[in-house]
Amino acid sequence: MVLWGEPVSIATGILLIVALFLSLSFEFVNGFHDTANAVATVIYTHTLKPTYAVVWSGCWNLLGVLWSSGAVAYSIVALLPVELVLHSGSGAGFAMIFALLISAIIWNVGTWYLGLPASSSHTMIGAIMGVGVANAMIGGNGWLAGINWHKAGEVGAALLLSPLVGFIGAGSLLLILKVLVRRKDLYEAPDKDSRPPLWIRGVLMLTCTLVSFFHGSNDGQRGWA
Amino acid sequence: MMLILVGLVPAAFAVNMANDLALEATVSDMRDLAATVTPMAQGTKIRLDDAIAELTRFAKKGGTPTGKTCAAIAVSCQTIADKLDQIPSMATVKREQRVELRTEIYLVAEAIGKLIHGDKVLATDAMQIAGGADNPAKLIADPGTVKALKKDKEELDKIVKYIPNWVKIVVAIALGLGTMIGWKRIVVTVGEKIGKSHLTYAQGASAELMAAATIGLADFMGLPVSTTHVLSSGIAGSMAANKSGLQRDTLISILMAWVLTLPVCIFLGATLFSVGLYLTLHIFGVQ
């Protein structure tokens, strides 16, 4: 078999197809996990119909990926054991790649199946640390050596900080809005067919677009590396 | 994806074959760097094989620089420069030498990256020539050196940390398709199961504005916040502020998932890696 001008064995070819399939599946699952961030509010406020909202968000995700420079892509690689990255074609290297992808896919699909919104960055960081822990143990360094405490601290901080930012931020915004804009229909469940006022639709379209685009430009890069 | 390609078809992907690399500039920069680093090694001599081992040790987590590291950087830079000097373009590097070249370039780039801390450079015992041998490594501000080192790293990264356009496009399509196909489950949770009443226009706008704002918080202020977490909590916050009531069961499940993500994924990653390693070594007999 000849791939990219290089003669390779059939076994390598099959391994390549399986590995590439897994890495694209990871990206695919990642996509359907995080869309809710961008489209849930748009759909439930009747700003856009679900189909339009999802296609719109998907397109902006795609543009986000294509627009990004790739600078972030390899930052995820920097978290992996360097000896495995340099020998990604070795048995250990492949064990690493498969472990990362399958772990992330299992947790993402599991939480998605239960309808639970969970952070795919935390998922990836966890899987990377897991490989680090096992690698450190096998290398005789004790499992603690495999934990990236800096990253673990960031995840911990995000766990404390994000709910506070979200809960207090959005709650306060709503209260401020209530004082500034005295329109009853904004604060009651919308009718089935009615659409929100133009400026609310504008705000939601803009935020949906931004969230989609930046999701693509940040998270989309991980699959490249 | 690049790790897979480099691992399985190394001759085609180990180094960037694009023609727009400024190889001549890299050659002279590598020679300059070797010349700068050599005195810092204070006479330590090292062979290329040992240099690779030393740089790998330094690149690992917790690796600290020594005079030997400087010697290793010097030798590797010299080797890279000599290799690149002989070739008009990357495509003319012999196939079997591409992986070797990749390893050398990758490690030097990593080592440089590890010496730079913001606008300071990490000086080793041996680098502080006047300070004696027992001084611990410390950070010194040296804008000229930092700037030069950053430029060197950028040039090297262009050769080994590149991404072909077709890889970008294929990944983008996979992400976009996933977005369009599997969105419903989580959207329903966020939209219907967090609050007790239907999401109002104002609640939707408040929560989504906060979610979009987190991109700014994360990207430009470096705060470790998750868009997913902010949006779900934002909906909950706006429900509470509107006195709409919250669904406790859903909130507890979501919080559980957030807290469990890291430990479960560490466990999964560790287990699967160990199993994979066992399989490759003992069943398939691959080294």
Interface residues (C-beta under 8 A of the other chain):
Chain A: L3 W4 G5 E6 V8 T12 L15 L16 A19 L20 S23 L24 S25 E27 F28 V29 N30 G31 F32 H33 D34 T35 A36 N37 V39 A40 T41 V42 I43 Y44 T45 T47 P50 V54 V55 S57 G58 C59 N61 L62 V65 L66 G70 A73 Y74 V77 A78 P81 V82 E83 V85 L86 H87 S88 G89 S90 G91 A92 G93 F94 A95 M96 I97 F98 A99 L100 I102 S103 A104 I106 W107 T111 W112 Y113 L114 G115 L116 P117 A118 S119 S120 S121 H122 T123 M124 I125 G126 A127 I128 M129 G130 V131 G132 V133 A134 N135 M137 I138 W143 A145 N148 A152 E154 V155 A157 A158 L159 L161 S162 P163 L164 V165 G166 F167 I168 G169 A170 G171 S172 L173 L174 L175 L177 K178 V181 D185 L186 Y187 E188 A189 P190 P196 P197 I200 V203 L204 L206 T207 C208 L210 V211 S212 F214 H215 G216 N218 D219 G220 G223 W224 A225
Chain B: M1 M2 L3 I4 L5 V6 G7 L8 V9 P10 A11 A12 F13 T56 A59 K60 K61 G62 R95 T103 Y106 L107 E110 G113 D157 K161 Y162 I163 V167 K168 I169 V170 V171 A172 I173 A174 L175 G176 L177 G178 T179 M180 I181 G182 W183 K184 R185 I186 V187 V188 T189 V190 G191 E192 K193 S197 H198 L199 T200 Y201 A202 Q203 G204 A205 S206 A207 E208 L209 M210 A211 A212 A213 T214 I215 L217 D219 L223 P224 V225 S226 T227 T228 H229 V230 L231 S232 S233 G234 I235 A236 G237 S238 A240 A241 N242 S253 I254 L255 A257 W258 V259 T261 L262 P263 V264 C265 I266 F267 L268 G269 A270 T271 L272 F273 S274 V275 G276 L277 L279 T280 L281 F284 V286 Q287
